[in-house]
Amino acid sequence: MTDFDDIRPYHDAEVRPALDRILNDPELADAVARLKFPRLAGPLGFIIRPMVSRAMKRQLACVDTVDKFQQEVVEKYLRHMIETTTTKLTTSGLDQLDSDGGYLFVSNHRDIAVDPAFVNWSIYYAGFKTLRIAIGDNLLTKPYVSDLMRLNKSFIVNRSAKAPREKLKAAKKLSAYIHHSLTVDRANIWIAQREGRAKDGKDLTNSAVIGMLTLNRPKTQDFSEYVRSLKIVPVSISYEQDPCDSAKTHELYAQRTTGSYEKGDQEDIQSIAKGIAGQKGNVHVAFGTPLSGEYEDNVAVAAEIDRQIWSQYVLHPSNCFAYDALGNEARSLPYSAQGLPFEPGNLREERAAFDLHVASIPTEQREILLEMYANPVHSKLNARQN
C-alpha cells in the first residue's frame, strides 16, 4: 500500500498527528468561526476564533482512529444536516446487496459533498462499512481541507495533471488503488459517474470514467470478467429541491448566451456550503444491482450504469411540475419513494411552493431551471422504452 501513500485515506496511526496539525491551523478556526457566526466573526473574530479553537480541541481530544472520527464528528454533522435540510431521506435496493461489502458505488452527480454523504449515511445504517470517497485535488485548496477529507476516508483524484503522460500515470495509479481497495481490503468505494455535476439534470456516465477503472485490467483477463470483479453498483440520488439550482441555472444561461462561463476562485467551496446548508425536500437514494453481464467495451458498461440510474430514479413533484410546465403530460407518472401516481390536484401546496421558487429566478433563465427538473423525467421514460 505504500505505492498509494500520496492518494489514500489516512490510517489510524495517522489520525492523531493529522488532527493536531488541523487544530493548530488558524485558518480552520477562522473558517469555522465564519461559518457558525457569519455576522460576528469579522468584528469580534479576535474573541470568537479562540473560543472555536478551544471547542474543537475539546471535541477532538479523544479521537484517535478513523472510526472514532466518523462516529463522533462526521455522524453528528450529517445527522444535523439531514434533520434540518431534508423533509425525509429514503433508500431502496440495499436489501439486495451483501453488507460484507467490496462494492464500487457509481452514482449520478448533483452535489459535490452531499451525494457521497447520503450514500455513506444510507449504507452505514444498513450495516455496511463506510465508503472510501473519490475527491478531486482541485477541491483540496488548503492543507487542513486535505487532512479533513483524508480523515473521512477520502482518496485523491489527480485532476491537476496536465501533460498526457502525467495524466495517464495518475489514472493508472488511481485504477490500481480502487482495484486493491475492492479486492484486497474489501472496502466500499464511491465515485461519481462523471467529472463535474450534472447541472442540467441529465445523468450520463462518462465512458472515460470506466476507462480509468479498467486501466488496471491484466491484458490476459477478459474485459467483462474484470468489470464484474469490480462489483459496480449504480446508485441514483434524487433531490426534490436542489439547493444550488439557481447558481447552476445562472451558469448554464451564461454558457448559452455568451458561449462560456468563468468560475470564481471560491465557487466550488461556496457550492459545497450551499449544498450542505440548503433545503433539499425529500431525498431518495436508490441502489441498483452489481453489473453482471457481458460488455463489449467501456461505452457498453456506461450505458448499463445509465440504464439503472435512470430506471431507479425516484421522481418528485418538482420534476413532474417542470415536465408539465414545458408542455408535456406528467399525469399518472409514478413519483415519491412509494411510487404514487402524479395527480396535480392532490399537490396544491407543493405546486404553490414550486411556482414561488420558479418566480424567484430571473425570467430569462426560468426555462433552463424547468429543464433541469424535467430532464430526469425524460431519462426515466427513455429507460422504460429501452
Secondary structure, 3 states (H helix, E strand, C coil): CHHHCCCCCCCHHHHHHHHHHHHCCHHHHHHHHHHHCCCCCCCCHHHHHHHHHHHHHHHCCCCCCHHHHHHHHHHHHHHHHHHHHEEEEEEECHHHCCCCCCCEEEECCCCCCHHHHHHHHHHHCCCCCCEEEEEEHHHCCCHHHHHHHHHCCEEEECCCCCCHHHHHHHHHHHHHHHHHHHHCCCCEEEEECCCCCCCCCCCCCCHHHHHHHCCCCCCCCCHHHHHHHCCEEEEEEEECCCCCHHHHHHHHHHHHHHCCCCCCCCHHHHHHHHHHHCCCEEEEEEECCCCCCCCCCHHHHHHHHHHHHHHHCCCCHHHHHHHHHCCCCCCCCEECCCCEECCHHHCHHHHHHHHHHHHCCCHHHHHHHHHHHHHHHHHHHHHHHC
